[in-house]
Amino acid sequence: MAKLRDIKRRIKSVKNTAKITRTMELIATAKAKTAQDRIQRALPYFEALAEIAGQARKASGEDVGPVHPLLERREVKKVALLVVVGNRGLCGGYNTNVLRMARDHRARLLAEGKEVRLFASGKKGFGWLKFQKVPFEGSYTQFDDKPKFVDVERVADTLIGLFQAGEVDRVDVCYTHYFSAGRQAPVVETMLPITSAAEAQVASRGEKPAAPSGPGAVGAAPEKAGRNVVFTIEPDPKTILDAIFPLQARLHLFRVYLEAASSEQIARRVAMKNATDNAQEVGRLLKMAYNRGRQSQITKEILEVLGGAEALA
């Protein structure tokens, strides 16, 4: 009887666990949908900004060579690496995969003789780096499921300040890139200096080329069918570019946080679904064990009754 009571207690515990994980799965699904909608709403703004930047650069007559300090390419001796993970767990390998990629990327840079300044975003990143005894400078834990641009802007301004002051020659970001609702993967992108890669590599949700990109096209925006617009640049192209390029860098990092938030919720939804399925399977096996134990006990009691009847006869 004691064993059957233990099994029954375990069945009840597993059912309660399955209810919790199922609820967390539904919550993660709703949050993932909200995060995906935020990405889609931001895409037209990213594209329009890159198009304006391309027109302003063409109007400046400086199609070749850097026209802004954020475009300056230097010999890379010092690299700032920002690692973007979550504040919470229960999302499978989401945090661990990013942290491992950041660790390997840092090791490669160190092997090349470069100095690496590491920045962590997310409590899980802070704790993991501290446990691994990897030195890092800044940690940002103010981001939740809906990262705000004003919070991202503070982080971006810190990195931009380091780059413009010459304290670092390149700024890399390691995070989970949102390719589609069915595919997310950790990547390392170059945030600064801003590159002249195709805007599709930044704004589209398609496949990412092998080489990491910057925050958007600064020389050529994607041509739209049947559209050839010539902008009037006022007061002058240089003033516009001085305002646009820092904004592009901030928006690049904002896109990173939007994609990371969406990827985290998708990973948590998958992890909670697997946990629910596992709990249901464990409950099924426990119920079978309980039924077998109960049947064995009933059989034993019947045999005892029959044995007593024969003894009285």
Secondary structure, 3 states (H helix, E strand, C coil): CHHHHHHHHHHHHHHHHHHHHHHHHHHHHHHHHHHHHHHHHHHHHHHHHHHHHHHHHHHCCCCCCCCCHHHCCCCCCEEEEEEECCCCCCCCCHHHHHHHHHHHHHHHHHHCCCEEEEEEECHHHHHHHHHCCCCCCEEECCCCCCCCHHHHHHHHHHHHHHHHCCCCCEEEEEEEEEEECCEEEEEEEEEECCCCCCCHHHHCCCCCCCCCCCCCCCCCCCCCCCCCCCCCCCCCHHHHHHHHHHHHHHHHHHHHHHHHHHHHHHHHHHHHHHHHHHHHHHHHHHHHHHHHHHHHHHHHHHHHHHHHHHHHC
